[in-house]
Amino acid sequence: MVIVCIGHDFGSSVMTTALLKKLGVQRIYSRESALIHKTVLNSLGVSNTINPEYEAASIFAEKLIMTGVWSIYNISDDIKLRR
């Protein structure tokens, strides 16, 4: 398994990911910074993409609409733990 954390340099991220696929790496997690970035990574066969800014913004947006919530933990797509 390899995690590619290159987010803002689109070309380096895609080239690194493509080379890892060519080397036969089975599990690749790649950071994506935009929808087109995710689309290109998915077309290379990478189904596991990470967008930390988007994920943090989603959690923050949920916290804004709920009073008294300090933390939100996603257990699955359907289950969230709010503290």
Phi and psi in radians as a Rosetta constraint file:
Dihedral C 1 N 2 CA 2 C 2 CIRCULARHARMONIC -2.314 0.35
Dihedral N 2 CA 2 C 2 N 3 CIRCULARHARMONIC 2.429 0.35
Dihedral C 2 N 3 CA 3 C 3 CIRCULARHARMONIC -1.928 0.35
Dihedral N 3 CA 3 C 3 N 4 CIRCULARHARMONIC 2.123 0.35
Dihedral C 3 N 4 CA 4 C 4 CIRCULARHARMONIC -1.747 0.35
Dihedral N 4 CA 4 C 4 N 5 CIRCULARHARMONIC 1.994 0.35
Dihedral C 4 N 5 CA 5 C 5 CIRCULARHARMONIC -1.830 0.35
Dihedral N 5 CA 5 C 5 N 6 CIRCULARHARMONIC 0.369 0.35
Dihedral C 5 N 6 CA 6 C 6 CIRCULARHARMONIC -1.474 0.35
Dihedral N 6 CA 6 C 6 N 7 CIRCULARHARMONIC 1.948 0.35
Dihedral C 6 N 7 CA 7 C 7 CIRCULARHARMONIC -1.830 0.35
Dihedral N 7 CA 7 C 7 N 8 CIRCULARHARMONIC -0.783 0.35
Dihedral C 7 N 8 CA 8 C 8 CIRCULARHARMONIC -1.660 0.35
Dihedral N 8 CA 8 C 8 N 9 CIRCULARHARMONIC -0.220 0.35
Dihedral C 8 N 9 CA 9 C 9 CIRCULARHARMONIC -1.719 0.35
Dihedral N 9 CA 9 C 9 N 10 CIRCULARHARMONIC 1.512 0.35
Dihedral C 9 N 10 CA 10 C 10 CIRCULARHARMONIC -0.901 0.35
Dihedral N 10 CA 10 C 10 N 11 CIRCULARHARMONIC -0.859 0.35
Dihedral C 10 N 11 CA 11 C 11 CIRCULARHARMONIC -1.093 0.35
Dihedral N 11 CA 11 C 11 N 12 CIRCULARHARMONIC -0.794 0.35
Dihedral C 11 N 12 CA 12 C 12 CIRCULARHARMONIC -1.120 0.35
Dihedral N 12 CA 12 C 12 N 13 CIRCULARHARMONIC -0.691 0.35
Dihedral C 12 N 13 CA 13 C 13 CIRCULARHARMONIC -1.088 0.35
Dihedral N 13 CA 13 C 13 N 14 CIRCULARHARMONIC -0.847 0.35
Dihedral C 13 N 14 CA 14 C 14 CIRCULARHARMONIC -1.164 0.35
Dihedral N 14 CA 14 C 14 N 15 CIRCULARHARMONIC -0.758 0.35
Dihedral C 14 N 15 CA 15 C 15 CIRCULARHARMONIC -1.132 0.35
Dihedral N 15 CA 15 C 15 N 16 CIRCULARHARMONIC -0.746 0.35
Dihedral C 15 N 16 CA 16 C 16 CIRCULARHARMONIC -1.081 0.35
Dihedral N 16 CA 16 C 16 N 17 CIRCULARHARMONIC -0.792 0.35
Dihedral C 16 N 17 CA 17 C 17 CIRCULARHARMONIC -1.106 0.35
Dihedral N 17 CA 17 C 17 N 18 CIRCULARHARMONIC -0.744 0.35
Dihedral C 17 N 18 CA 18 C 18 CIRCULARHARMONIC -1.100 0.35
Dihedral N 18 CA 18 C 18 N 19 CIRCULARHARMONIC -0.721 0.35
Dihedral C 18 N 19 CA 19 C 19 CIRCULARHARMONIC -1.139 0.35
Dihedral N 19 CA 19 C 19 N 20 CIRCULARHARMONIC -0.686 0.35
Dihedral C 19 N 20 CA 20 C 20 CIRCULARHARMONIC -1.109 0.35
Dihedral N 20 CA 20 C 20 N 21 CIRCULARHARMONIC -0.708 0.35
Dihedral C 20 N 21 CA 21 C 21 CIRCULARHARMONIC -1.100 0.35
Dihedral N 21 CA 21 C 21 N 22 CIRCULARHARMONIC -0.732 0.35
Dihedral C 21 N 22 CA 22 C 22 CIRCULARHARMONIC -1.123 0.35
Dihedral N 22 CA 22 C 22 N 23 CIRCULARHARMONIC -0.582 0.35
Dihedral C 22 N 23 CA 23 C 23 CIRCULARHARMONIC -1.318 0.35
Dihedral N 23 CA 23 C 23 N 24 CIRCULARHARMONIC -0.160 0.35
Dihedral C 23 N 24 CA 24 C 24 CIRCULARHARMONIC 1.627 0.35
Dihedral N 24 CA 24 C 24 N 25 CIRCULARHARMONIC 0.277 0.35
Dihedral C 24 N 25 CA 25 C 25 CIRCULARHARMONIC -1.115 0.35
Dihedral N 25 CA 25 C 25 N 26 CIRCULARHARMONIC 2.222 0.35
Dihedral C 25 N 26 CA 26 C 26 CIRCULARHARMONIC -1.372 0.35
Dihedral N 26 CA 26 C 26 N 27 CIRCULARHARMONIC -0.788 0.35
Dihedral C 26 N 27 CA 27 C 27 CIRCULARHARMONIC -2.026 0.35
Dihedral N 27 CA 27 C 27 N 28 CIRCULARHARMONIC 2.031 0.35
Dihedral C 27 N 28 CA 28 C 28 CIRCULARHARMONIC -2.178 0.35
Dihedral N 28 CA 28 C 28 N 29 CIRCULARHARMONIC 2.243 0.35
Dihedral C 28 N 29 CA 29 C 29 CIRCULARHARMONIC -1.921 0.35
Dihedral N 29 CA 29 C 29 N 30 CIRCULARHARMONIC 2.118 0.35
Dihedral C 29 N 30 CA 30 C 30 CIRCULARHARMONIC -2.093 0.35
Dihedral N 30 CA 30 C 30 N 31 CIRCULARHARMONIC 2.404 0.35
Dihedral C 30 N 31 CA 31 C 31 CIRCULARHARMONIC -1.356 0.35
Dihedral N 31 CA 31 C 31 N 32 CIRCULARHARMONIC 2.341 0.35
Dihedral C 31 N 32 CA 32 C 32 CIRCULARHARMONIC -2.135 0.35
Dihedral N 32 CA 32 C 32 N 33 CIRCULARHARMONIC 2.575 0.35
Dihedral C 32 N 33 CA 33 C 33 CIRCULARHARMONIC -1.995 0.35
Dihedral N 33 CA 33 C 33 N 34 CIRCULARHARMONIC -0.093 0.35
Dihedral C 33 N 34 CA 34 C 34 CIRCULARHARMONIC -2.777 0.35
Dihedral N 34 CA 34 C 34 N 35 CIRCULARHARMONIC 2.871 0.35
Dihedral C 34 N 35 CA 35 C 35 CIRCULARHARMONIC -1.067 0.35
Dihedral N 35 CA 35 C 35 N 36 CIRCULARHARMONIC -0.681 0.35
Dihedral C 35 N 36 CA 36 C 36 CIRCULARHARMONIC -1.161 0.35
Dihedral N 36 CA 36 C 36 N 37 CIRCULARHARMONIC -0.620 0.35
Dihedral C 36 N 37 CA 37 C 37 CIRCULARHARMONIC -1.080 0.35
Dihedral N 37 CA 37 C 37 N 38 CIRCULARHARMONIC -0.814 0.35
Dihedral C 37 N 38 CA 38 C 38 CIRCULARHARMONIC -1.077 0.35
Dihedral N 38 CA 38 C 38 N 39 CIRCULARHARMONIC -0.719 0.35
Dihedral C 38 N 39 CA 39 C 39 CIRCULARHARMONIC -1.076 0.35
Dihedral N 39 CA 39 C 39 N 40 CIRCULARHARMONIC -0.761 0.35
Dihedral C 39 N 40 CA 40 C 40 CIRCULARHARMONIC -1.154 0.35
Dihedral N 40 CA 40 C 40 N 41 CIRCULARHARMONIC -0.768 0.35
Dihedral C 40 N 41 CA 41 C 41 CIRCULARHARMONIC -1.075 0.35
Dihedral N 41 CA 41 C 41 N 42 CIRCULARHARMONIC -0.736 0.35
Dihedral C 41 N 42 CA 42 C 42 CIRCULARHARMONIC -1.096 0.35
Dihedral N 42 CA 42 C 42 N 43 CIRCULARHARMONIC -0.638 0.35
Dihedral C 42 N 43 CA 43 C 43 CIRCULARHARMONIC -1.206 0.35
Dihedral N 43 CA 43 C 43 N 44 CIRCULARHARMONIC -0.393 0.35
Dihedral C 43 N 44 CA 44 C 44 CIRCULARHARMONIC -1.398 0.35
Dihedral N 44 CA 44 C 44 N 45 CIRCULARHARMONIC -0.127 0.35
Dihedral C 44 N 45 CA 45 C 45 CIRCULARHARMONIC 1.755 0.35
Dihedral N 45 CA 45 C 45 N 46 CIRCULARHARMONIC 0.202 0.35
Dihedral C 45 N 46 CA 46 C 46 CIRCULARHARMONIC -1.653 0.35
Dihedral N 46 CA 46 C 46 N 47 CIRCULARHARMONIC 1.984 0.35
Dihedral C 46 N 47 CA 47 C 47 CIRCULARHARMONIC -1.709 0.35
Dihedral N 47 CA 47 C 47 N 48 CIRCULARHARMONIC -0.213 0.35
Dihedral C 47 N 48 CA 48 C 48 CIRCULARHARMONIC -1.810 0.35
Dihedral N 48 CA 48 C 48 N 49 CIRCULARHARMONIC 1.711 0.35
Dihedral C 48 N 49 CA 49 C 49 CIRCULARHARMONIC -2.021 0.35
Dihedral N 49 CA 49 C 49 N 50 CIRCULARHARMONIC 2.681 0.35
Dihedral C 49 N 50 CA 50 C 50 CIRCULARHARMONIC -2.252 0.35
Dihedral N 50 CA 50 C 50 N 51 CIRCULARHARMONIC 2.300 0.35
Dihedral C 50 N 51 CA 51 C 51 CIRCULARHARMONIC -2.254 0.35
Dihedral N 51 CA 51 C 51 N 52 CIRCULARHARMONIC 1.546 0.35
Dihedral C 51 N 52 CA 52 C 52 CIRCULARHARMONIC -1.043 0.35
Dihedral N 52 CA 52 C 52 N 53 CIRCULARHARMONIC -0.656 0.35
Dihedral C 52 N 53 CA 53 C 53 CIRCULARHARMONIC -1.112 0.35
Dihedral N 53 CA 53 C 53 N 54 CIRCULARHARMONIC -0.764 0.35
Dihedral C 53 N 54 CA 54 C 54 CIRCULARHARMONIC -1.142 0.35
Dihedral N 54 CA 54 C 54 N 55 CIRCULARHARMONIC -0.766 0.35
Dihedral C 54 N 55 CA 55 C 55 CIRCULARHARMONIC -1.114 0.35
Dihedral N 55 CA 55 C 55 N 56 CIRCULARHARMONIC -0.743 0.35
Dihedral C 55 N 56 CA 56 C 56 CIRCULARHARMONIC -1.147 0.35
Dihedral N 56 CA 56 C 56 N 57 CIRCULARHARMONIC -0.699 0.35
Dihedral C 56 N 57 CA 57 C 57 CIRCULARHARMONIC -1.132 0.35
Dihedral N 57 CA 57 C 57 N 58 CIRCULARHARMONIC -0.667 0.35
Dihedral C 57 N 58 CA 58 C 58 CIRCULARHARMONIC -1.109 0.35
Dihedral N 58 CA 58 C 58 N 59 CIRCULARHARMONIC -0.770 0.35
Dihedral C 58 N 59 CA 59 C 59 CIRCULARHARMONIC -1.132 0.35
Dihedral N 59 CA 59 C 59 N 60 CIRCULARHARMONIC -0.753 0.35
Dihedral C 59 N 60 CA 60 C 60 CIRCULARHARMONIC -1.084 0.35
Dihedral N 60 CA 60 C 60 N 61 CIRCULARHARMONIC -0.711 0.35
Dihedral C 60 N 61 CA 61 C 61 CIRCULARHARMONIC -1.085 0.35
Dihedral N 61 CA 61 C 61 N 62 CIRCULARHARMONIC -0.708 0.35
Dihedral C 61 N 62 CA 62 C 62 CIRCULARHARMONIC -1.118 0.35
Dihedral N 62 CA 62 C 62 N 63 CIRCULARHARMONIC -0.728 0.35
Dihedral C 62 N 63 CA 63 C 63 CIRCULARHARMONIC -1.134 0.35
Dihedral N 63 CA 63 C 63 N 64 CIRCULARHARMONIC -0.551 0.35
Dihedral C 63 N 64 CA 64 C 64 CIRCULARHARMONIC -1.130 0.35
Dihedral N 64 CA 64 C 64 N 65 CIRCULARHARMONIC -0.611 0.35
Dihedral C 64 N 65 CA 65 C 65 CIRCULARHARMONIC -1.565 0.35
Dihedral N 65 CA 65 C 65 N 66 CIRCULARHARMONIC -0.114 0.35
Dihedral C 65 N 66 CA 66 C 66 CIRCULARHARMONIC -2.024 0.35
Dihedral N 66 CA 66 C 66 N 67 CIRCULARHARMONIC 2.090 0.35
Dihedral C 66 N 67 CA 67 C 67 CIRCULARHARMONIC -1.376 0.35
Dihedral N 67 CA 67 C 67 N 68 CIRCULARHARMONIC 2.491 0.35
Dihedral C 67 N 68 CA 68 C 68 CIRCULARHARMONIC 1.406 0.35
Dihedral N 68 CA 68 C 68 N 69 CIRCULARHARMONIC 0.104 0.35
Dihedral C 68 N 69 CA 69 C 69 CIRCULARHARMONIC -1.682 0.35
Dihedral N 69 CA 69 C 69 N 70 CIRCULARHARMONIC 2.180 0.35
Dihedral C 69 N 70 CA 70 C 70 CIRCULARHARMONIC -1.702 0.35
Dihedral N 70 CA 70 C 70 N 71 CIRCULARHARMONIC -0.669 0.35
Dihedral C 70 N 71 CA 71 C 71 CIRCULARHARMONIC -2.484 0.35
Dihedral N 71 CA 71 C 71 N 72 CIRCULARHARMONIC 2.619 0.35
Dihedral C 71 N 72 CA 72 C 72 CIRCULARHARMONIC -2.262 0.35
Dihedral N 72 CA 72 C 72 N 73 CIRCULARHARMONIC 2.210 0.35
Dihedral C 72 N 73 CA 73 C 73 CIRCULARHARMONIC -2.066 0.35
Dihedral N 73 CA 73 C 73 N 74 CIRCULARHARMONIC 2.130 0.35
Dihedral C 73 N 74 CA 74 C 74 CIRCULARHARMONIC -1.482 0.35
Dihedral N 74 CA 74 C 74 N 75 CIRCULARHARMONIC 1.989 0.35
Dihedral C 74 N 75 CA 75 C 75 CIRCULARHARMONIC -1.446 0.35
Dihedral N 75 CA 75 C 75 N 76 CIRCULARHARMONIC -0.721 0.35
Dihedral C 75 N 76 CA 76 C 76 CIRCULARHARMONIC -2.687 0.35
Dihedral N 76 CA 76 C 76 N 77 CIRCULARHARMONIC -3.052 0.35
Dihedral C 76 N 77 CA 77 C 77 CIRCULARHARMONIC -1.123 0.35
Dihedral N 77 CA 77 C 77 N 78 CIRCULARHARMONIC -0.473 0.35
Dihedral C 77 N 78 CA 78 C 78 CIRCULARHARMONIC -1.799 0.35
Dihedral N 78 CA 78 C 78 N 79 CIRCULARHARMONIC -0.295 0.35
Dihedral C 78 N 79 CA 79 C 79 CIRCULARHARMONIC -2.102 0.35
Dihedral N 79 CA 79 C 79 N 80 CIRCULARHARMONIC 2.201 0.35
Dihedral C 79 N 80 CA 80 C 80 CIRCULARHARMONIC -2.255 0.35
Dihedral N 80 CA 80 C 80 N 81 CIRCULARHARMONIC 2.460 0.35
Dihedral C 80 N 81 CA 81 C 81 CIRCULARHARMONIC -1.822 0.35
Dihedral N 81 CA 81 C 81 N 82 CIRCULARHARMONIC 2.105 0.35
Dihedral C 81 N 82 CA 82 C 82 CIRCULARHARMONIC -1.956 0.35
Dihedral N 82 CA 82 C 82 N 83 CIRCULARHARMONIC 2.334 0.35
